[in-house]
C-alpha cells in the first residue's frame, strides 16, 4: 500500500459497454448497453456496471466544478398565494383530519356544489353562470344527481301559482 492509499480508497474500473451486452427492455421497450449512462437513466438498470458508469460520470462533473450545490429555488411572488398553497396547506390537511379513505378532487367539490345548488332549487341558468359554462347543456349534466327533480319542479310550480293567486 502506498502513502496515498488508505483502506477506504476504492479502485474503480471503467466498464466496457461493448463487452457487457444489453439491458432488459424498459417499460417502453428500449434496450441499452450495460455500463452506459443511458442504461442507468433511461433503462433503469442498477447493475454494478451501470452504477459504476454513472458514479464515474458524476465524479468527473464534481471534479470539474459543474455540480456545485445549487441555491434553493425561490418563487418570485408579487404577494399572491402560490398555486398549490390551498391544496398543500388546507385541502390535504382537511381530508386527513376527516379520515376519508379517498382523496376528493377540486372537480368533486365543483360537482357537489352544482348538484347541491340544483337540489336546493337554484335556477339552472344561475348554476350555469356560477360554473362558467358556455352552454346550458353542460350544466344539465348535473341534473342526473337529483332523484326528486320532478317533485322540486312541481313545488316550484306550486309556489308560482300561489304567488299568482294572492
OpenMM code with the backbone's topology and positions (N, CA, C; nanometers):
from openmm import Vec3, app, unit

residues = "UNK UNK UNK UNK UNK UNK UNK UNK UNK UNK UNK UNK UNK UNK UNK UNK UNK UNK UNK UNK UNK UNK UNK UNK UNK UNK UNK UNK UNK UNK UNK UNK UNK UNK UNK UNK UNK UNK UNK UNK UNK UNK UNK UNK UNK UNK UNK UNK UNK UNK UNK UNK UNK UNK UNK UNK UNK UNK UNK UNK UNK UNK UNK UNK UNK UNK UNK UNK UNK UNK UNK UNK UNK UNK UNK UNK UNK UNK UNK UNK UNK UNK UNK UNK UNK UNK UNK UNK UNK UNK UNK UNK UNK UNK UNK UNK UNK UNK UNK UNK UNK UNK UNK UNK UNK UNK UNK UNK UNK UNK UNK UNK UNK UNK UNK UNK UNK UNK UNK UNK UNK UNK UNK UNK UNK UNK UNK UNK UNK UNK UNK UNK UNK UNK UNK UNK UNK UNK UNK UNK UNK UNK UNK UNK UNK UNK UNK UNK UNK UNK UNK UNK UNK UNK UNK UNK UNK UNK UNK UNK UNK UNK UNK UNK UNK UNK".split()
positions = [
    Vec3(0.0837, -0.1164, 0.0000),
    Vec3(0.0000, 0.0000, 0.0000),
    Vec3(0.0889, 0.1236, 0.0000),
    Vec3(0.0587, 0.2190, -0.0881),
    Vec3(0.1379, 0.3408, -0.0979),
    Vec3(0.0939, 0.4439, 0.0045),
    Vec3(0.1673, 0.5577, 0.0128),
    Vec3(0.1342, 0.6591, 0.1125),
    Vec3(-0.0024, 0.7228, 0.0901),
    Vec3(-0.0492, 0.7356, -0.0372),
    Vec3(-0.1801, 0.7973, -0.0583),
    Vec3(-0.2937, 0.6961, -0.0515),
    Vec3(-0.2631, 0.5682, -0.0464),
    Vec3(-0.3664, 0.4656, -0.0374),
    Vec3(-0.4115, 0.4497, 0.1064),
    Vec3(-0.5396, 0.4469, 0.1253),
    Vec3(-0.5980, 0.4222, 0.2568),
    Vec3(-0.6906, 0.3036, 0.2426),
    Vec3(-0.7284, 0.2423, 0.3532),
    Vec3(-0.8189, 0.1273, 0.3425),
    Vec3(-0.9519, 0.1618, 0.2757),
    Vec3(-0.9952, 0.2882, 0.2784),
    Vec3(-1.1240, 0.3266, 0.2207),
    Vec3(-1.1147, 0.3635, 0.0733),
    Vec3(-0.9933, 0.3706, 0.0167),
    Vec3(-0.9786, 0.4047, -0.1236),
    Vec3(-1.0196, 0.2856, -0.2085),
    Vec3(-1.1062, 0.3143, -0.3082),
    Vec3(-1.1520, 0.2077, -0.3963),
    Vec3(-1.0944, 0.2285, -0.5352),
    Vec3(-1.0552, 0.1210, -0.5968),
    Vec3(-1.0110, 0.1264, -0.7344),
    Vec3(-1.1344, 0.1053, -0.8212),
    Vec3(-1.1636, 0.2032, -0.9068),
    Vec3(-1.2828, 0.1961, -0.9895),
    Vec3(-1.2429, 0.1614, -1.1320),
    Vec3(-1.2959, 0.0540, -1.1825),
    Vec3(-1.2659, 0.0099, -1.3184),
    Vec3(-1.3725, 0.0656, -1.4112),
    Vec3(-1.3285, 0.1285, -1.5176),
    Vec3(-1.4228, 0.1822, -1.6147),
    Vec3(-1.4836, 0.0654, -1.6919),
    Vec3(-1.6183, 0.0553, -1.6897),
    Vec3(-1.6823, -0.0565, -1.7595),
    Vec3(-1.6663, -0.0451, -1.9104),
    Vec3(-1.6582, -0.1573, -1.9769),
    Vec3(-1.6503, -0.1617, -2.1228),
    Vec3(-1.7868, -0.2029, -2.1763),
    Vec3(-1.8663, -0.1058, -2.2263),
    Vec3(-2.0022, -0.1364, -2.2723),
    Vec3(-2.0069, -0.2414, -2.3831),
    Vec3(-1.9040, -0.2484, -2.4660),
    Vec3(-1.9050, -0.3433, -2.5772),
    Vec3(-1.9011, -0.4881, -2.5283),
    Vec3(-1.8392, -0.5111, -2.4135),
    Vec3(-1.8246, -0.6473, -2.3633),
    Vec3(-1.9367, -0.6892, -2.2682),
    Vec3(-2.0230, -0.5959, -2.2305),
    Vec3(-2.1209, -0.6248, -2.1255),
    Vec3(-2.2588, -0.6655, -2.1760),
    Vec3(-2.2900, -0.6391, -2.2990),
    Vec3(-2.4216, -0.6774, -2.3500),
    Vec3(-2.5265, -0.5696, -2.3276),
    Vec3(-2.6526, -0.6100, -2.3363),
    Vec3(-2.7647, -0.5164, -2.3338),
    Vec3(-2.8500, -0.5356, -2.2089),
    Vec3(-2.9205, -0.4287, -2.1705),
    Vec3(-3.0118, -0.4351, -2.0562),
    Vec3(-3.1407, -0.5035, -2.0978),
    Vec3(-3.2204, -0.5398, -2.0001),
    Vec3(-3.3554, -0.5884, -2.0291),
    Vec3(-3.4370, -0.4705, -2.0802),
    Vec3(-3.5405, -0.4937, -2.1585),
    Vec3(-3.6224, -0.3822, -2.2094),
    Vec3(-3.6873, -0.3062, -2.0936),
    Vec3(-3.6906, -0.1732, -2.1056),
    Vec3(-3.7616, -0.0927, -2.0059),
    Vec3(-3.9106, -0.0917, -2.0403),
    Vec3(-3.9886, -0.0091, -1.9717),
    Vec3(-4.1341, -0.0088, -1.9927),
    Vec3(-4.1723, 0.0244, -2.1364),
    Vec3(-4.0912, 0.1061, -2.2020),
    Vec3(-4.1218, 0.1424, -2.3407),
    Vec3(-4.0556, 0.0491, -2.4409),
    Vec3(-3.9867, -0.0526, -2.3910),
    Vec3(-3.9251, -0.1495, -2.4795),
    Vec3(-3.7819, -0.1168, -2.5194),
    Vec3(-3.7272, -0.0062, -2.4690),
    Vec3(-3.5910, 0.0328, -2.5042),
    Vec3(-3.4867, -0.0538, -2.4346),
    Vec3(-3.3800, -0.0861, -2.5065),
    Vec3(-3.2688, -0.1628, -2.4501),
    Vec3(-3.1428, -0.0789, -2.4665),
    Vec3(-3.0522, -0.0874, -2.3686),
    Vec3(-2.9329, -0.0043, -2.3681),
    Vec3(-2.8127, -0.0895, -2.3316),
    Vec3(-2.6939, -0.0468, -2.3756),
    Vec3(-2.5724, -0.1200, -2.3438),
    Vec3(-2.5396, -0.1021, -2.1964),
    Vec3(-2.5092, -0.2133, -2.1287),
    Vec3(-2.4668, -0.2068, -1.9889),
    Vec3(-2.3425, -0.1197, -1.9781),
    Vec3(-2.3287, -0.0533, -1.8635),
    Vec3(-2.2107, 0.0283, -1.8396),
    Vec3(-2.2171, 0.1640, -1.9054),
    Vec3(-2.3374, 0.2088, -1.9443),
    Vec3(-2.3525, 0.3411, -2.0051),
    Vec3(-2.4482, 0.4244, -1.9213),
    Vec3(-2.4428, 0.5556, -1.9412),
    Vec3(-2.5352, 0.6445, -1.8701),
    Vec3(-2.6790, 0.6177, -1.9122),
    Vec3(-2.6989, 0.5864, -2.0396),
    Vec3(-2.8344, 0.5594, -2.0883),
    Vec3(-2.8946, 0.4368, -2.0203),
    Vec3(-2.8134, 0.3361, -1.9981),
    Vec3(-2.8636, 0.2155, -1.9312),
    Vec3(-2.9068, 0.2484, -1.7899),
    Vec3(-2.8317, 0.3351, -1.7228),
    Vec3(-2.8638, 0.3709, -1.5843),
    Vec3(-2.9867, 0.4608, -1.5783),
    Vec3(-2.9927, 0.5638, -1.6640),
    Vec3(-3.1013, 0.6615, -1.6544),
    Vec3(-3.2279, 0.6148, -1.7257),
    Vec3(-3.2196, 0.5917, -1.8570),
    Vec3(-3.3396, 0.5545, -1.9322),
    Vec3(-3.3764, 0.4081, -1.9127),
    Vec3(-3.2737, 0.3220, -1.9016),
    Vec3(-3.3001, 0.1796, -1.8865),
    Vec3(-3.3277, 0.1376, -1.7443),
    Vec3(-3.3037, 0.2258, -1.6480),
    Vec3(-3.3263, 0.1994, -1.5045),
    Vec3(-3.2508, 0.0751, -1.4570),
    Vec3(-3.1356, 0.0474, -1.5194),
    Vec3(-3.0548, -0.0678, -1.4794),
    Vec3(-2.9674, -0.0274, -1.3608),
    Vec3(-2.9659, -0.1103, -1.2585),
    Vec3(-2.8864, -0.0797, -1.1395),
    Vec3(-2.7802, -0.1868, -1.1139),
    Vec3(-2.7335, -0.2500, -1.2209),
    Vec3(-2.6260, -0.3480, -1.2049),
    Vec3(-2.4976, -0.2733, -1.1675),
    Vec3(-2.3970, -0.3463, -1.1231),
    Vec3(-2.2737, -0.2817, -1.0763),
    Vec3(-2.2062, -0.2023, -1.1873),
    Vec3(-2.2166, -0.2447, -1.3124),
    Vec3(-2.1509, -0.1757, -1.4222),
    Vec3(-2.2201, -0.0438, -1.4551),
    Vec3(-2.3509, -0.0455, -1.4576),
    Vec3(-2.4256, 0.0769, -1.4874),
    Vec3(-2.4109, 0.1765, -1.3735),
    Vec3(-2.4149, 0.1289, -1.2490),
    Vec3(-2.3935, 0.2178, -1.1344),
    Vec3(-2.2533, 0.2773, -1.1386),
    Vec3(-2.1537, 0.1967, -1.1756),
    Vec3(-2.0165, 0.2457, -1.1827),
    Vec3(-2.0028, 0.3525, -1.2911),
    Vec3(-2.0648, 0.3313, -1.4069),
    Vec3(-2.0581, 0.4304, -1.5143),
    Vec3(-2.1179, 0.5621, -1.4684),
    Vec3(-2.2295, 0.5552, -1.3983),
    Vec3(-2.2939, 0.6773, -1.3509),
    Vec3(-2.2095, 0.7441, -1.2421),
    Vec3(-2.1492, 0.6661, -1.1523),
    Vec3(-2.0652, 0.7210, -1.0455),
    Vec3(-1.9429, 0.7910, -1.1037),
    Vec3(-1.8832, 0.7329, -1.2056),
    Vec3(-1.7666, 0.7942, -1.2698),
    Vec3(-1.8072, 0.9264, -1.3351),
    Vec3(-1.9188, 0.9256, -1.4025),
    Vec3(-1.9689, 1.0469, -1.4672),
    Vec3(-1.9914, 1.1574, -1.3641),
    Vec3(-2.0584, 1.1232, -1.2542),
    Vec3(-2.0860, 1.2238, -1.1502),
    Vec3(-1.9562, 1.2744, -1.0870),
    Vec3(-1.8592, 1.1847, -1.0636),
    Vec3(-1.7317, 1.2247, -1.0043),
    Vec3(-1.6575, 1.3211, -1.0968),
    Vec3(-1.6609, 1.2934, -1.2271),
    Vec3(-1.5952, 1.3817, -1.3230),
    Vec3(-1.6604, 1.5193, -1.3238),
    Vec3(-1.7920, 1.5231, -1.3181),
    Vec3(-1.8618, 1.6530, -1.3157),
    Vec3(-1.8301, 1.7306, -1.1883),
    Vec3(-1.8319, 1.6613, -1.0747),
    Vec3(-1.7982, 1.7291, -0.9491),
    Vec3(-1.6543, 1.7786, -0.9518),
    Vec3(-1.5640, 1.6977, -1.0088),
    Vec3(-1.4237, 1.7372, -1.0188),
    Vec3(-1.4041, 1.8590, -1.1064),
    Vec3(-1.4893, 1.8749, -1.2072),
    Vec3(-1.4807, 1.9900, -1.2972),
    Vec3(-1.5564, 2.1103, -1.2411),
    Vec3(-1.6168, 2.0951, -1.1227),
    Vec3(-1.6895, 2.2061, -1.0599),
    Vec3(-1.8253, 2.2342, -1.1214),
    Vec3(-1.8802, 2.1382, -1.1947),
    Vec3(-2.0079, 2.1604, -1.2622),
    Vec3(-2.1289, 2.1276, -1.1750),
    Vec3(-2.1096, 2.0506, -1.0714),
    Vec3(-2.2243, 2.0120, -0.9890),
    Vec3(-2.2139, 2.0672, -0.8483),
    Vec3(-2.1748, 2.1913, -0.8376),
    Vec3(-2.1739, 2.2533, -0.7061),
    Vec3(-2.3182, 2.2622, -0.6576),
    Vec3(-2.3389, 2.2532, -0.5281),
    Vec3(-2.4773, 2.2614, -0.4796),
    Vec3(-2.5431, 2.3914, -0.5252),
    Vec3(-2.6603, 2.3760, -0.5783),
    Vec3(-2.7340, 2.4931, -0.6260),
    Vec3(-2.8047, 2.5604, -0.5100),
    Vec3(-2.8276, 2.6893, -0.5240),
    Vec3(-2.9058, 2.7591, -0.4228),
    Vec3(-3.0511, 2.7185, -0.4407),
    Vec3(-3.1243, 2.7061, -0.3314),
    Vec3(-3.2645, 2.6669, -0.3437),
    Vec3(-3.3420, 2.7662, -0.4293),
    Vec3(-3.4350, 2.7127, -0.5072),
    Vec3(-3.5166, 2.7974, -0.5926),
    Vec3(-3.6149, 2.8759, -0.5085),
    Vec3(-3.6246, 3.0037, -0.5348),
    Vec3(-3.7163, 3.0898, -0.4619),
    Vec3(-3.8261, 3.1323, -0.5584),
    Vec3(-3.9482, 3.1189, -0.5143),
    Vec3(-4.0581, 3.1599, -0.6001),
    Vec3(-4.0652, 3.3112, -0.6036),
    Vec3(-4.0781, 3.3622, -0.7227),
    Vec3(-4.0914, 3.5057, -0.7410),
    Vec3(-4.2385, 3.5399, -0.7243),
    Vec3(-4.2708, 3.5959, -0.6111),
    Vec3(-4.4113, 3.6215, -0.5809),
    Vec3(-4.4357, 3.7706, -0.5697),
    Vec3(-4.5486, 3.8129, -0.6177),
    Vec3(-4.5859, 3.9537, -0.6040),
    Vec3(-4.6831, 3.9715, -0.4880),
    Vec3(-4.6805, 3.8779, -0.3944),
    Vec3(-4.7669, 3.8872, -0.2775),
    Vec3(-4.8891, 3.7978, -0.2840),
    Vec3(-4.9133, 3.7367, -0.3992),
    Vec3(-5.0275, 3.6475, -0.4124),
    Vec3(-4.9937, 3.5093, -0.3568),
    Vec3(-5.0963, 3.4358, -0.3255),
    Vec3(-5.0792, 3.2995, -0.2763),
    Vec3(-5.0370, 3.2112, -0.3923),
    Vec3(-4.9424, 3.1208, -0.3681),
    Vec3(-4.8955, 3.0323, -0.4737),
    Vec3(-5.0062, 2.9374, -0.5180),
    Vec3(-4.9887, 2.8790, -0.6357),
    Vec3(-5.0905, 2.7917, -0.6941),
    Vec3(-5.1289, 2.6750, -0.6054),
    Vec3(-5.0308, 2.6131, -0.5434),
    Vec3(-5.0609, 2.4916, -0.4684),
    Vec3(-5.0747, 2.5157, -0.3179),
    Vec3(-5.0771, 2.6400, -0.2751),
    Vec3(-5.0865, 2.6690, -0.1325),
    Vec3(-5.2131, 2.6101, -0.0710),
    Vec3(-5.3285, 2.6342, -0.1312),
    Vec3(-5.4542, 2.5841, -0.0763),
    Vec3(-5.4529, 2.4320, -0.0673),
    Vec3(-5.4047, 2.3672, -0.1745),
    Vec3(-5.4021, 2.2212, -0.1754),
    Vec3(-5.3120, 2.1673, -0.0651),
    Vec3(-5.1923, 2.2263, -0.0511),
    Vec3(-5.0971, 2.1761, 0.0490),
    Vec3(-5.1363, 2.2142, 0.1914),
    Vec3(-5.1712, 2.3406, 0.2131),
    Vec3(-5.1916, 2.3916, 0.3480),
    Vec3(-5.3320, 2.3666, 0.4036),
    Vec3(-5.4303, 2.3599, 0.3193),
    Vec3(-5.5686, 2.3484, 0.3661),
    Vec3(-5.6311, 2.2145, 0.3274),
    Vec3(-5.6353, 2.1889, 0.1957),
    Vec3(-5.7117, 2.0760, 0.1450),
    Vec3(-5.6614, 1.9413, 0.1963),
    Vec3(-5.5323, 1.9128, 0.1792),
    Vec3(-5.4798, 1.7824, 0.2209),
    Vec3(-5.4934, 1.7637, 0.3719),
    Vec3(-5.4737, 1.8697, 0.4487),
    Vec3(-5.4890, 1.8597, 0.5945),
    Vec3(-5.6349, 1.8329, 0.6325),
    Vec3(-5.7271, 1.8969, 0.5634),
    Vec3(-5.8693, 1.8764, 0.5931),
    Vec3(-5.9125, 1.7341, 0.5598),
    Vec3(-5.8664, 1.6828, 0.4475),
    Vec3(-5.9007, 1.5455, 0.4085),
    Vec3(-5.8426, 1.4470, 0.5102),
    Vec3(-5.7201, 1.4723, 0.5537),
    Vec3(-5.6571, 1.3851, 0.6535),
    Vec3(-5.7339, 1.3903, 0.7855),
    Vec3(-5.7727, 1.5110, 0.8278),
    Vec3(-5.8473, 1.5262, 0.9529),
    Vec3(-5.9845, 1.4589, 0.9450),
    Vec3(-6.0438, 1.4577, 0.8261),
    Vec3(-6.1741, 1.3945, 0.8076),
    Vec3(-6.1635, 1.2425, 0.7994),
    Vec3(-6.0415, 1.1918, 0.7909),
    Vec3(-6.0147, 1.0470, 0.7834),
    Vec3(-6.0906, 0.9803, 0.6690),
    Vec3(-6.0893, 1.0472, 0.5532),
    Vec3(-6.1528, 0.9894, 0.4352),
    Vec3(-6.0637, 0.8810, 0.3788),
    Vec3(-6.1246, 0.7796, 0.3209),
    Vec3(-6.0459, 0.6710, 0.2627),
    Vec3(-6.0215, 0.6937, 0.1132),
    Vec3(-6.0473, 0.8160, 0.0661),
    Vec3(-6.0195, 0.8530, -0.0725),
    Vec3(-5.9810, 1.0003, -0.0732),
    Vec3(-5.9223, 1.0468, -0.1813),
    Vec3(-5.8817, 1.1866, -0.1928),
    Vec3(-5.9735, 1.2590, -0.2899),
    Vec3(-6.0709, 1.3354, -0.2377),
    Vec3(-6.1589, 1.4098, -0.3281),
    Vec3(-6.0796, 1.5161, -0.4037),
    Vec3(-6.1216, 1.5415, -0.5256),
    Vec3(-6.0543, 1.6413, -0.6083),
    Vec3(-6.1343, 1.7711, -0.6093),
    Vec3(-6.0750, 1.8755, -0.6641),
    Vec3(-6.1477, 2.0022, -0.6777),
    Vec3(-6.2673, 1.9841, -0.7706),
    Vec3(-6.2531, 1.8957, -0.8680),
    Vec3(-6.3653, 1.8682, -0.9577),
    Vec3(-6.4815, 1.8058, -0.8800),
    Vec3(-6.4494, 1.7200, -0.7832),
    Vec3(-6.5537, 1.6610, -0.6991),
    Vec3(-6.6280, 1.7699, -0.6213),
    Vec3(-6.5533, 1.8670, -0.5691),
    Vec3(-6.6163, 1.9779, -0.4965),
    Vec3(-6.7064, 2.0599, -0.5886),
    Vec3(-6.6563, 2.0858, -0.7080),
    Vec3(-6.7329, 2.1637, -0.8047),
    Vec3(-6.8631, 2.0918, -0.8386),
    Vec3(-6.8542, 1.9601, -0.8600),
    Vec3(-6.9717, 1.8807, -0.8925),
    Vec3(-7.0713, 1.8823, -0.7760),
    Vec3(-7.0207, 1.8653, -0.6536),
    Vec3(-7.1084, 1.8670, -0.5362),
    Vec3(-7.1770, 2.0026, -0.5224),
    Vec3(-7.1004, 2.1097, -0.5430),
    Vec3(-7.1563, 2.2453, -0.5329),
    Vec3(-7.2722, 2.2628, -0.6304),
    Vec3(-7.2507, 2.2242, -0.7555),
    Vec3(-7.3558, 2.2390, -0.8560),
    Vec3(-7.4765, 2.1518, -0.8230),
    Vec3(-7.4503, 2.0294, -0.7821),
    Vec3(-7.5603, 1.9379, -0.7503),
    Vec3(-7.6420, 1.9886, -0.6325),
    Vec3(-7.5742, 2.0405, -0.5302),
    Vec3(-7.6462, 2.0909, -0.4126),
    Vec3(-7.7248, 2.2165, -0.4458),
    Vec3(-7.6706, 2.3019, -0.5311),
    Vec3(-7.7466, 2.4203, -0.5729),
    Vec3(-7.8742, 2.3782, -0.6447),
    Vec3(-7.8598, 2.2837, -0.7362),
    Vec3(-7.9775, 2.2389, -0.8111),
    Vec3(-8.0757, 2.1663, -0.7203),
    Vec3(-8.0259, 2.0865, -0.6268),
    Vec3(-8.1139, 2.0156, -0.5340),
    Vec3(-8.1877, 2.1134, -0.4435),
    Vec3(-8.1245, 2.2254, -0.4148),
    Vec3(-8.1876, 2.3274, -0.3308),
    Vec3(-8.2860, 2.4146, -0.4062),
    Vec3(-8.2984, 2.3924, -0.5355),
    Vec3(-8.3971, 2.4666, -0.6134),
    Vec3(-8.3397, 2.5829, -0.6915),
    Vec3(-8.2077, 2.5946, -0.7008),
    Vec3(-8.1485, 2.7035, -0.7773),
    Vec3(-8.1832, 2.6894, -0.9249),
    Vec3(-8.1950, 2.8019, -0.9906),
    Vec3(-8.2254, 2.8047, -1.1324),
    Vec3(-8.1069, 2.7504, -1.2114),
    Vec3(-8.1350, 2.6733, -1.3149),
    Vec3(-8.0305, 2.6129, -1.3963),
    Vec3(-7.9412, 2.7203, -1.4604),
    Vec3(-7.9985, 2.8310, -1.5002),
    Vec3(-7.9220, 2.9404, -1.5609),
    Vec3(-7.8245, 3.0021, -1.4605),
    Vec3(-7.8663, 3.0144, -1.3355),
    Vec3(-7.7798, 3.0698, -1.2308),
    Vec3(-7.6613, 2.9769, -1.2068),
    Vec3(-7.6875, 2.8478, -1.1993),
    Vec3(-7.5803, 2.7494, -1.1783),
    Vec3(-7.4850, 2.7513, -1.2973),
    Vec3(-7.5392, 2.7627, -1.4184),
    Vec3(-7.4564, 2.7708, -1.5390),
    Vec3(-7.3599, 2.8878, -1.5294),
    Vec3(-7.4095, 3.0024, -1.4881),
    Vec3(-7.3250, 3.1213, -1.4774),
    Vec3(-7.2219, 3.1074, -1.3658),
    Vec3(-7.2607, 3.0486, -1.2525),
    Vec3(-7.1658, 3.0291, -1.1417),
    Vec3(-7.0501, 2.9388, -1.1810),
    Vec3(-7.0807, 2.8352, -1.2607),
    Vec3(-6.9776, 2.7409, -1.3011),
    Vec3(-6.9002, 2.7874, -1.4239),
    Vec3(-6.9483, 2.8916, -1.4898),
    Vec3(-6.8792, 2.9428, -1.6075),
    Vec3(-6.8989, 2.8584, -1.7312),
    Vec3(-7.0087, 2.7840, -1.7361),
    Vec3(-7.0361, 2.7013, -1.8529),
    Vec3(-7.0809, 2.7894, -1.9690),
    Vec3(-7.0399, 2.7511, -2.0886),
    Vec3(-7.0803, 2.8245, -2.2070),
    Vec3(-7.2162, 2.7812, -2.2573),
    Vec3(-7.2576, 2.6606, -2.2222),
    Vec3(-7.3829, 2.6062, -2.2731),
    Vec3(-7.4649, 2.5516, -2.1566),
    Vec3(-7.5933, 2.5710, -2.1619),
    Vec3(-7.6828, 2.5185, -2.0587),
    Vec3(-7.6830, 2.3661, -2.0609),
    Vec3(-7.6529, 2.3073, -2.1782),
    Vec3(-7.6491, 2.1613, -2.1902),
    Vec3(-7.5389, 2.1030, -2.1004),
    Vec3(-7.4302, 2.1764, -2.0861),
    Vec3(-7.3214, 2.1298, -1.9985),
    Vec3(-7.3696, 2.1254, -1.8546),
    Vec3(-7.4427, 2.2274, -1.8118),
    Vec3(-7.4922, 2.2336, -1.6746),
    Vec3(-7.5990, 2.1268, -1.6502),
    Vec3(-7.6749, 2.0923, -1.7525),
    Vec3(-7.7803, 1.9927, -1.7370),
    Vec3(-7.7252, 1.8557, -1.6965),
    Vec3(-7.5970, 1.8326, -1.7191),
    Vec3(-7.5371, 1.7050, -1.6782),
    Vec3(-7.5470, 1.6836, -1.5275),
    Vec3(-7.5532, 1.7917, -1.4520),
    Vec3(-7.5606, 1.7809, -1.3067),
    Vec3(-7.7000, 1.7424, -1.2579),
    Vec3(-7.7985, 1.7440, -1.3449),
    Vec3(-7.9352, 1.7109, -1.3051),
    Vec3(-7.9532, 1.5624, -1.2766),
    Vec3(-7.8645, 1.4779, -1.3258),
    Vec3(-7.8800, 1.3332, -1.3042),
    Vec3(-7.8679, 1.2951, -1.1572),
    Vec3(-7.8127, 1.3828, -1.0766),
    Vec3(-7.7938, 1.3515, -0.9348),
    Vec3(-7.9175, 1.3838, -0.8517),
    Vec3(-8.0224, 1.4323, -0.9154),
    Vec3(-8.1422, 1.4726, -0.8426),
    Vec3(-8.2540, 1.3699, -0.8606),
    Vec3(-8.2651, 1.2746, -0.7649),
    Vec3(-8.3696, 1.1734, -0.7790),
    Vec3(-8.5101, 1.2313, -0.7648),
    Vec3(-8.5236, 1.3422, -0.6935),
    Vec3(-8.6555, 1.4020, -0.6734),
    Vec3(-8.6724, 1.5290, -0.7555),
    Vec3(-8.6129, 1.5346, -0.8726),
    Vec3(-8.6181, 1.6543, -0.9571),
    Vec3(-8.7625, 1.6870, -0.9970),
    Vec3(-8.8424, 1.5841, -1.0205),
    Vec3(-8.9821, 1.6092, -1.0582),
    Vec3(-9.0567, 1.6772, -0.9450),
    Vec3(-9.0339, 1.6306, -0.8208),
    Vec3(-9.1011, 1.6920, -0.7054),
    Vec3(-9.0574, 1.8368, -0.6881),
    Vec3(-8.9279, 1.8647, -0.7085),
    Vec3(-8.8779, 2.0012, -0.6960),
    Vec3(-8.9434, 2.0915, -0.7990),
    Vec3(-8.9577, 2.0395, -0.9198),
    Vec3(-9.0220, 2.1179, -1.0262),
    Vec3(-9.1685, 2.1457, -0.9916),
    Vec3(-9.2385, 2.0458, -0.9380),
    Vec3(-9.3791, 2.0656, -0.9008),
    Vec3(-9.3923, 2.1640, -0.7858),
    Vec3(-9.2986, 2.1578, -0.6890),
    Vec3(-9.3004, 2.2545, -0.5781),
    Vec3(-9.2794, 2.3965, -0.6291),
    Vec3(-9.1866, 2.4133, -0.7223),
    Vec3(-9.1604, 2.5452, -0.7806),
    Vec3(-9.2841, 2.5963, -0.8537),
    Vec3(-9.3528, 2.5071, -0.9245),
    Vec3(-9.4750, 2.5457, -0.9954),
    Vec3(-9.5832, 2.5859, -0.8951),
    Vec3(-9.5926, 2.5102, -0.7859),
    Vec3(-9.6935, 2.5425, -0.6836),
    Vec3(-9.6652, 2.6795, -0.6212),
    Vec3(-9.5372, 2.7109, -0.5958),
    Vec3(-9.5022, 2.8416, -0.5389),
    Vec3(-9.5421, 2.9529, -0.6344),
    Vec3(-9.5187, 2.9304, -0.7620),
    Vec3(-9.5540, 3.0324, -0.8630),
    Vec3(-9.7046, 3.0530, -0.8682),
    Vec3(-9.7805, 2.9434, -0.8600),
    Vec3(-9.9269, 2.9524, -0.8632),
    Vec3(-9.9795, 3.0238, -0.7405),
    Vec3(-9.9167, 2.9960, -0.6239),
    Vec3(-9.9617, 3.0627, -0.5004),
    Vec3(-9.9372, 3.2133, -0.5088),
    Vec3(-9.8253, 3.2540, -0.5667),
    Vec3(-9.7951, 3.3975, -0.5814),
    Vec3(-9.8957, 3.4634, -0.6760),
    Vec3(-9.9350, 3.3903, -0.7787),
    Vec3(-10.0262, 3.4466, -0.8781),
    Vec3(-10.1668, 3.4643, -0.8197),
    Vec3(-10.2089, 3.3776, -0.7272),
    Vec3(-10.3436, 3.3863, -0.6717),
    Vec3(-10.3526, 3.4824, -0.5547),
    Vec3(-10.2405, 3.5179, -0.4950),
    Vec3(-10.2501, 3.6077, -0.3791),
    Vec3(-10.2363, 3.7516, -0.4150),
] * unit.nanometer
topology = app.Topology()
chain = topology.addChain("A")
for resn in residues:
    res = topology.addResidue(resn, chain)
    for name in ("N", "CA", "C"):
        topology.addAtom(name, app.Element.getBySymbol(name[0]), res)
